[in-house]
Amino acid sequence: MAHYHLAPDPHRPRHLRVLAIFECDPRAEFTEVWLPDWRPGRYELGNFARNVVGVSARNTDGDELHLHKLTRSCWRVHSKGNERLHFHYSYFANQTDAGGCYVDETLFYVNPVHCCVYTQASRNQPCSLLLELDGDFEVATGMRFHAGLYEASDFDELVDMPILASRQMVHNSFEMDGIRHHLWFHGVKEVPWDRILSDFKSFTRVQLDTMGALPVSEYHYLFLIFPFAWYHGVEHRNSTVLALGPADNLFSGLYSELLGVSSHELFHTWNVKYIQPEAFAPYDYQRENYSPLGYVYEGFTTYYGDLFLLRSGVFNWEAYVEEVDVYLKRHFDNYGRYNHSLHTSSIDTWVDGYGGPAAPHRRVSIYAEGMLSALCLDLEIRRRTHNEHSLDTLMRRLYADAVNGLQYTEARLLELLFEITDHSFEAFFEQHYQRPLSREAVLNDALNWVGCCLRLEPSENKEERLLGLRSKAGGEAGTVVMVAPGSPANVAGLVAEDALLEISWIDEKHCLLRWRDKMQHEHQALLEADESAHWFSTYHLMRLPSPNAEQQKAFAKWTQG
């Protein structure tokens, strides 16, 4: 059995003191201790070991054991002759998002996957955890609590159950279908509970009616509400951490975001925590876990997060359209749709992460692109079965597989879709997932089934529309934010972060640009407007003005579930 002690480090501000106690084989020369290199839910290497300081190892008598670093996240301890190993270190806990660790005088927030080590022998053993907190901290976590200790059945369960302890906690709960749903808020003093509980009950009811029983005995929403602007959510086995801010806007301007991310993360309980691709069974914490199926575990979830809010009545049609338009903008602003498929982009989250330095317009988002492909897939299933089946049917079949201990592959998705529709979806998958795709035509074709379409709006900004140049104010005349590939600005040589010195329209078709690059070289070019390309156009979801009876029926089936 593995045992962990977690406490604020009294000698290092914003540090977490960790003691991990493991059983070891006294006959073995070494025991290797590992820290995960990434966390499920964010498909990139996190290199959490960079936050570890002051590592030491001792036996049960307190004698220090020699150790040395073997890899970036593995320590080899000379443990021969000892049946138990005490592994000590501090972890820098200063990451204010929904997937990290943060410790100060009022907040003790831990994602164990960041800071808890393991041995190969302890990976499948039961775990216990002691929190050493002074004062009036209230603790919220999905872990079981017994005899002063938090318990997990194994390391995988331990690291999938974050801990939120706070001196400023606000809590309420509701029960549905025998499962208690807890809402814990850190960072706000007052919560409009009548409104919150009503809305959460509404979208929870629709999710349960769609998928069946939630595969957990209780569920916890852990809200980290900050005084600054923030938006992030992370799914876990029977909980979610949601980081939002600023606090003074949470229940007004940010309320739709709060609902959207909450609905999204609840659906993840089925889709990725229990319905898993083969590549994640089991997780390998020490290397990349490549899967081309990000369009399922993130794209489908993104699609359903807002759709459940519409079906439940928490969102009206106009509110739902606003959310869909956000993903349309992300798709059409990203010219990576001409370069990388969803398959490739799912693999490449491990290459260039979530917005770090990379070639512009290199790939697409498994969230935005996956959401739009899920919309097309849902409507295509409905069209082929005359509204008898939908993506809901596929998700229920995948969940039935998961209950029987089966993970899915893309071949299994195609097999299930053929069983559901009596049609092959191989051509659909090749078009939507296996090749780059700009979605104007396929979206309009899919939406027509439910009496909807996309409305094109050219950019109101002249430089965006005619030159393919997006900028923001700053410096002299502004800073380049994005350049559309193949546009006049791109051909002239501008790139993001160049400083614009002058934008002078000589006539309706010609613009003089002066700019300074990163190396402080100044450039000048006369650009000719491209009036046919409509760079950075915006697309909006809308209903057809006169849908026929069949389209109206299909719309009702789609939006009401």
Buried (B, 14 or more C-beta within 10 A) or exposed (E): EBBBBBBBBEEBEBBBBBBBBBBBEEEEEBBBBBBBBBBBBBBBBBEBBEBBEBBEBBBEEEEEBEBEEBEEBBBBBBBBEBEBBBBBBBBBBBBBBBBBBBBEEBBBBBBBBBBBBBBEBBBEBBBBBBBEBEEEBBBBBBBBEEEEBBBBEBBBBBBBBBBBBBBBBBEBBBEBEEBEBBBBBBBBEEBEEEEBBEBBBBBBBBBBBBBBEBBBEBBBBBBBBBEEEBBBBBBBBBBBBBBBBBBEEBBEEBBBBBBBBBBBBBBBBBBBBBBBBEBBEEBEBBEBBEBBBBBBBBBBBBBBBBBBBBBBEBBEEEBBBBBBBBBBBBBBBBBBBEBBBBBBBBBBBBBBBEEEEEEBBBBBBBBBBBBBBBBBBBBBBBBBBEBEBBBBBBBBBBBEBBEEEBBBBBEBBBBBBEEBBEBEBEEBBEBBBBEBBEBBEBBEBBBBBBBBBBEEEBBEBBBBBBBBBBBEEEBEBBBBBBBBBBBBBBBBEBBEEBBBBEBEBEEEEEBEBBBBBEEEEEBEBEBEBBEEBBBBBBBBBEBBEEBEEEBBBBBEBBEEB
